[in-house]
Amino acid sequence: MEFGVSSLRQVSVMARRGVQGVIVGSAMARIAEESL
């Protein structure tokens, strides 16, 4: 029971980080294109 909950939390945290990484990456790509 505890292991399932902890694993679910880790998955949700990693998913959030993944989404944030994609957003930050796209934003940085836009800034790089504009600066060039």
Secondary structure, 3 states (H helix, E strand, C coil): CHHHHHHHHHHHHHHHHHHHHHHHHHHHHHHHHHHC
